[in-house]
Amino acid sequence: MNDLRAERLQIMLSPEELAAIDDFRFKHRMPTRAAAVRELLKFGLAAVGVDAVAGVKSSSFGVFGRGPDGHTEGGND
């Protein structure tokens, strides 16, 4: 894989999602959150293949349960 990283991807995470990434990072002794996210993306893409589904909202792809409007169930976001 080419390590030239010319694109920046910014995402918003819930505290629970961030904690899950940090837990993965420390368990696997990864140097940064970005490295952990890249590794998790690699695992996820390998598990499901690169088959993007058109018309699906990004809120459908949260790590933890989401309500019909994309917000965490019971949250006041």
OpenMM code with the backbone's topology and positions (N, CA, C; nanometers):
from openmm import Vec3, app, unit

residues = "MET ASN ASP LEU ARG ALA GLU ARG LEU GLN ILE MET LEU SER PRO GLU GLU LEU ALA ALA ILE ASP ASP PHE ARG PHE LYS HIS ARG MET PRO THR ARG ALA ALA ALA VAL ARG GLU LEU LEU LYS PHE GLY LEU ALA ALA VAL GLY VAL ASP ALA VAL ALA GLY VAL LYS SER SER SER PHE GLY VAL PHE GLY ARG GLY PRO ASP GLY HIS THR GLU GLY GLY ASN ASP".split()
positions = [
    Vec3(0.0845, -0.1185, 0.0000),
    Vec3(0.0000, 0.0000, 0.0000),
    Vec3(0.0884, 0.1239, 0.0000),
    Vec3(0.0471, 0.2230, -0.0751),
    Vec3(0.1196, 0.3483, -0.0824),
    Vec3(0.0961, 0.4274, 0.0467),
    Vec3(0.2036, 0.4654, 0.1154),
    Vec3(0.1895, 0.5389, 0.2400),
    Vec3(0.1760, 0.6897, 0.2199),
    Vec3(0.1691, 0.7361, 0.0954),
    Vec3(0.1457, 0.8769, 0.0691),
    Vec3(0.0001, 0.9067, 0.1016),
    Vec3(-0.0218, 0.9878, 0.2023),
    Vec3(-0.1579, 1.0171, 0.2483),
    Vec3(-0.1915, 1.1609, 0.2121),
    Vec3(-0.2540, 1.1785, 0.0978),
    Vec3(-0.2833, 1.3118, 0.0473),
    Vec3(-0.4231, 1.3593, 0.0850),
    Vec3(-0.5067, 1.2716, 0.1355),
    Vec3(-0.6445, 1.3089, 0.1689),
    Vec3(-0.6667, 1.3007, 0.3190),
    Vec3(-0.7408, 1.3960, 0.3705),
    Vec3(-0.7769, 1.3985, 0.5118),
    Vec3(-0.9241, 1.3599, 0.5230),
    Vec3(-0.9547, 1.2716, 0.6169),
    Vec3(-1.0920, 1.2304, 0.6429),
    Vec3(-1.1253, 1.2666, 0.7862),
    Vec3(-1.2244, 1.3501, 0.8030),
    Vec3(-1.2640, 1.3927, 0.9363),
    Vec3(-1.3988, 1.3304, 0.9674),
    Vec3(-1.4110, 1.2666, 1.0856),
    Vec3(-1.5376, 1.2061, 1.1255),
    Vec3(-1.5690, 1.2453, 1.2693),
    Vec3(-1.6945, 1.2412, 1.3012),
    Vec3(-1.7398, 1.2667, 1.4368),
    Vec3(-1.7722, 1.1319, 1.5006),
    Vec3(-1.7285, 1.1114, 1.6244),
    Vec3(-1.7519, 0.9856, 1.6949),
    Vec3(-1.8185, 1.0119, 1.8284),
    Vec3(-1.8978, 0.9165, 1.8707),
    Vec3(-1.9552, 0.9236, 2.0052),
    Vec3(-1.8445, 0.8863, 2.1040),
    Vec3(-1.8618, 0.9192, 2.2301),
    Vec3(-1.7621, 0.8782, 2.3303),
    Vec3(-1.7414, 0.7262, 2.3329),
    Vec3(-1.8499, 0.6497, 2.3107),
    Vec3(-1.8375, 0.5035, 2.3107),
    Vec3(-1.7573, 0.4533, 2.1910),
    Vec3(-1.7785, 0.5137, 2.0754),
    Vec3(-1.7028, 0.4746, 1.9559),
    Vec3(-1.5542, 0.5065, 1.9737),
    Vec3(-1.5260, 0.6245, 2.0269),
    Vec3(-1.3867, 0.6626, 2.0495),
    Vec3(-1.3203, 0.5699, 2.1506),
    Vec3(-1.3928, 0.5335, 2.2565),
    Vec3(-1.3387, 0.4409, 2.3565),
    Vec3(-1.3090, 0.3053, 2.2933),
    Vec3(-1.3961, 0.2585, 2.2033),
    Vec3(-1.3735, 0.1297, 2.1370),
    Vec3(-1.2471, 0.1350, 2.0509),
    Vec3(-1.2268, 0.2467, 1.9809),
    Vec3(-1.1049, 0.2614, 1.8998),
    Vec3(-0.9819, 0.2668, 1.9887),
    Vec3(-0.9892, 0.3430, 2.0972),
    Vec3(-0.8753, 0.3505, 2.1891),
    Vec3(-0.8451, 0.2149, 2.2530),
    Vec3(-0.9478, 0.1406, 2.2910),
    Vec3(-0.9258, 0.0070, 2.3477),
    Vec3(-0.8538, -0.0830, 2.2478),
    Vec3(-0.8999, -0.0805, 2.1208),
    Vec3(-0.8352, -0.1582, 2.0151),
    Vec3(-0.6900, -0.1139, 1.9988),
    Vec3(-0.6698, 0.0165, 1.9946),
    Vec3(-0.5349, 0.0725, 1.9757),
    Vec3(-0.4387, 0.0242, 2.0836),
    Vec3(-0.4787, 0.0370, 2.2099),
    Vec3(-0.3881, -0.0001, 2.3186),
    Vec3(-0.3694, -0.1513, 2.3282),
    Vec3(-0.4752, -0.2270, 2.3036),
    Vec3(-0.4645, -0.3738, 2.3071),
    Vec3(-0.3659, -0.4243, 2.2023),
    Vec3(-0.3623, -0.3581, 2.0868),
    Vec3(-0.2755, -0.4010, 1.9766),
    Vec3(-0.1498, -0.3156, 1.9640),
    Vec3(-0.1228, -0.2343, 2.0675),
    Vec3(-0.0009, -0.1531, 2.0746),
    Vec3(0.0227, -0.0704, 1.9478),
    Vec3(-0.0809, -0.0010, 1.9056),
    Vec3(-0.0712, 0.0814, 1.7858),
    Vec3(-0.0275, 0.2221, 1.8272),
    Vec3(0.0512, 0.2888, 1.7450),
    Vec3(0.1097, 0.4171, 1.7852),
    Vec3(0.0116, 0.5340, 1.7906),
    Vec3(-0.0918, 0.5332, 1.7074),
    Vec3(-0.1837, 0.6473, 1.7010),
    Vec3(-0.3266, 0.5989, 1.6780),
    Vec3(-0.4219, 0.6880, 1.7043),
    Vec3(-0.5614, 0.6572, 1.6726),
    Vec3(-0.5783, 0.6394, 1.5221),
    Vec3(-0.5098, 0.7227, 1.4451),
    Vec3(-0.5210, 0.7130, 1.2994),
    Vec3(-0.4762, 0.5750, 1.2506),
    Vec3(-0.3682, 0.5234, 1.3068),
    Vec3(-0.3214, 0.3898, 1.2684),
    Vec3(-0.4246, 0.2844, 1.3046),
    Vec3(-0.4863, 0.2990, 1.4212),
    Vec3(-0.5891, 0.2038, 1.4638),
    Vec3(-0.7095, 0.2102, 1.3704),
    Vec3(-0.7517, 0.3306, 1.3336),
    Vec3(-0.8660, 0.3450, 1.2438),
    Vec3(-0.8337, 0.2844, 1.1077),
    Vec3(-0.7140, 0.3093, 1.0550),
    Vec3(-0.6759, 0.2503, 0.9268),
    Vec3(-0.6776, 0.0976, 0.9339),
    Vec3(-0.6293, 0.0405, 1.0441),
    Vec3(-0.6282, -0.1047, 1.0599),
    Vec3(-0.7714, -0.1590, 1.0682),
    Vec3(-0.8570, -0.0905, 1.1434),
    Vec3(-0.9966, -0.1333, 1.1534),
    Vec3(-1.0675, -0.1232, 1.0183),
    Vec3(-1.0396, -0.0179, 0.9423),
    Vec3(-1.0958, -0.0061, 0.8077),
    Vec3(-1.0496, -0.1205, 0.7194),
    Vec3(-0.9227, -0.1541, 0.7288),
    Vec3(-0.8687, -0.2654, 0.6497),
    Vec3(-0.9400, -0.3955, 0.6855),
    Vec3(-0.9589, -0.4212, 0.8155),
    Vec3(-1.0301, -0.5419, 0.8594),
    Vec3(-1.1739, -0.5428, 0.8076),
    Vec3(-1.2413, -0.4305, 0.8221),
    Vec3(-1.3802, -0.4221, 0.7791),
    Vec3(-1.3966, -0.4413, 0.6296),
    Vec3(-1.3111, -0.3771, 0.5515),
    Vec3(-1.3191, -0.3924, 0.4062),
    Vec3(-1.2883, -0.5351, 0.3639),
    Vec3(-1.1932, -0.5982, 0.4302),
    Vec3(-1.1604, -0.7367, 0.3982),
    Vec3(-1.2763, -0.8297, 0.4344),
    Vec3(-1.3458, -0.7987, 0.5428),
    Vec3(-1.4554, -0.8843, 0.5884),
    Vec3(-1.5767, -0.8786, 0.4963),
    Vec3(-1.6069, -0.7608, 0.4427),
    Vec3(-1.7278, -0.7455, 0.3626),
    Vec3(-1.6992, -0.7211, 0.2151),
    Vec3(-1.5769, -0.7013, 0.1792),
    Vec3(-1.5443, -0.6657, 0.0421),
    Vec3(-1.5720, -0.5179, 0.0202),
    Vec3(-1.5327, -0.4677, -0.0911),
    Vec3(-1.5531, -0.3264, -0.1222),
    Vec3(-1.6782, -0.3170, -0.2082),
    Vec3(-1.7937, -0.3230, -0.1420),
    Vec3(-1.9212, -0.3227, -0.2116),
    Vec3(-2.0077, -0.2132, -0.1518),
    Vec3(-1.9875, -0.0895, -0.1959),
    Vec3(-2.0640, 0.0239, -0.1447),
    Vec3(-2.2086, 0.0131, -0.1911),
    Vec3(-2.3003, 0.0406, -0.1013),
    Vec3(-2.4421, 0.0351, -0.1332),
    Vec3(-2.4917, 0.1777, -0.1558),
    Vec3(-2.5420, 0.2044, -0.2735),
    Vec3(-2.5908, 0.3386, -0.3060),
    Vec3(-2.7174, 0.3698, -0.2277),
    Vec3(-2.7303, 0.4947, -0.1849),
    Vec3(-2.8522, 0.5392, -0.1206),
    Vec3(-2.8613, 0.5128, 0.0285),
    Vec3(-2.7562, 0.4615, 0.0896),
    Vec3(-2.7586, 0.4345, 0.2328),
    Vec3(-2.6980, 0.5536, 0.3056),
    Vec3(-2.7656, 0.5997, 0.4116),
    Vec3(-2.7168, 0.7132, 0.4887),
    Vec3(-2.5943, 0.6738, 0.5698),
    Vec3(-2.5016, 0.7677, 0.5875),
    Vec3(-2.3822, 0.7402, 0.6670),
    Vec3(-2.4181, 0.7082, 0.8113),
    Vec3(-2.5296, 0.7617, 0.8617),
    Vec3(-2.5699, 0.7346, 1.0003),
    Vec3(-2.6058, 0.5882, 1.0214),
    Vec3(-2.6283, 0.5137, 0.9141),
    Vec3(-2.6582, 0.3713, 0.9251),
    Vec3(-2.5340, 0.2892, 0.9574),
    Vec3(-2.4189, 0.3501, 0.9515),
    Vec3(-2.2943, 0.2774, 0.9681),
    Vec3(-2.2228, 0.3085, 1.0985),
    Vec3(-2.2952, 0.3491, 1.2022),
    Vec3(-2.2346, 0.3734, 1.3327),
    Vec3(-2.1889, 0.2433, 1.3960),
    Vec3(-2.0953, 0.2531, 1.4869),
    Vec3(-2.0437, 0.1356, 1.5555),
    Vec3(-2.1463, 0.0828, 1.6547),
    Vec3(-2.2171, 0.1724, 1.7215),
    Vec3(-2.3149, 0.1344, 1.8223),
    Vec3(-2.4552, 0.1636, 1.7713),
    Vec3(-2.5563, 0.1112, 1.8404),
    Vec3(-2.6947, 0.1244, 1.7974),
    Vec3(-2.7377, 0.2682, 1.7747),
    Vec3(-2.8092, 0.2913, 1.6668),
    Vec3(-2.8587, 0.4243, 1.6320),
    Vec3(-3.0095, 0.4195, 1.6180),
    Vec3(-3.0716, 0.5307, 1.6455),
    Vec3(-3.2149, 0.5433, 1.6267),
    Vec3(-3.2465, 0.5705, 1.4813),
    Vec3(-3.3749, 0.5824, 1.4487),
    Vec3(-3.4158, 0.6025, 1.3105),
    Vec3(-3.3644, 0.7333, 1.2495),
    Vec3(-3.3369, 0.8349, 1.3347),
    Vec3(-3.2852, 0.9615, 1.2824),
    Vec3(-3.1327, 0.9679, 1.2841),
    Vec3(-3.0676, 0.8564, 1.3182),
    Vec3(-2.9215, 0.8518, 1.3162),
    Vec3(-2.8547, 0.8824, 1.4473),
    Vec3(-2.9310, 0.9261, 1.5485),
    Vec3(-2.8731, 0.9590, 1.6770),
    Vec3(-2.8759, 0.8379, 1.7690),
    Vec3(-2.7876, 0.8378, 1.8672),
    Vec3(-2.7827, 0.7289, 1.9631),
    Vec3(-2.9165, 0.7199, 2.0359),
    Vec3(-2.9663, 0.5976, 2.0494),
    Vec3(-3.0925, 0.5764, 2.1198),
    Vec3(-3.0837, 0.6353, 2.2591),
    Vec3(-3.1821, 0.7163, 2.2983),
    Vec3(-3.1863, 0.7739, 2.4313),
    Vec3(-3.0981, 0.8961, 2.4496),
    Vec3(-3.0231, 0.9349, 2.3457),
    Vec3(-2.9343, 1.0510, 2.3567),
    Vec3(-3.0080, 1.1791, 2.3266),
    Vec3(-2.9515, 1.2897, 2.3685),
    Vec3(-3.0106, 1.4201, 2.3430),
    Vec3(-2.9297, 1.4982, 2.2422),
    Vec3(-2.8698, 1.4307, 2.1455),
    Vec3(-2.7845, 1.4971, 2.0479),
    Vec3(-2.8678, 1.5885, 1.9625),
] * unit.nanometer
topology = app.Topology()
chain = topology.addChain("A")
for resn in residues:
    res = topology.addResidue(resn, chain)
    for name in ("N", "CA", "C"):
        topology.addAtom(name, app.Element.getBySymbol(name[0]), res)
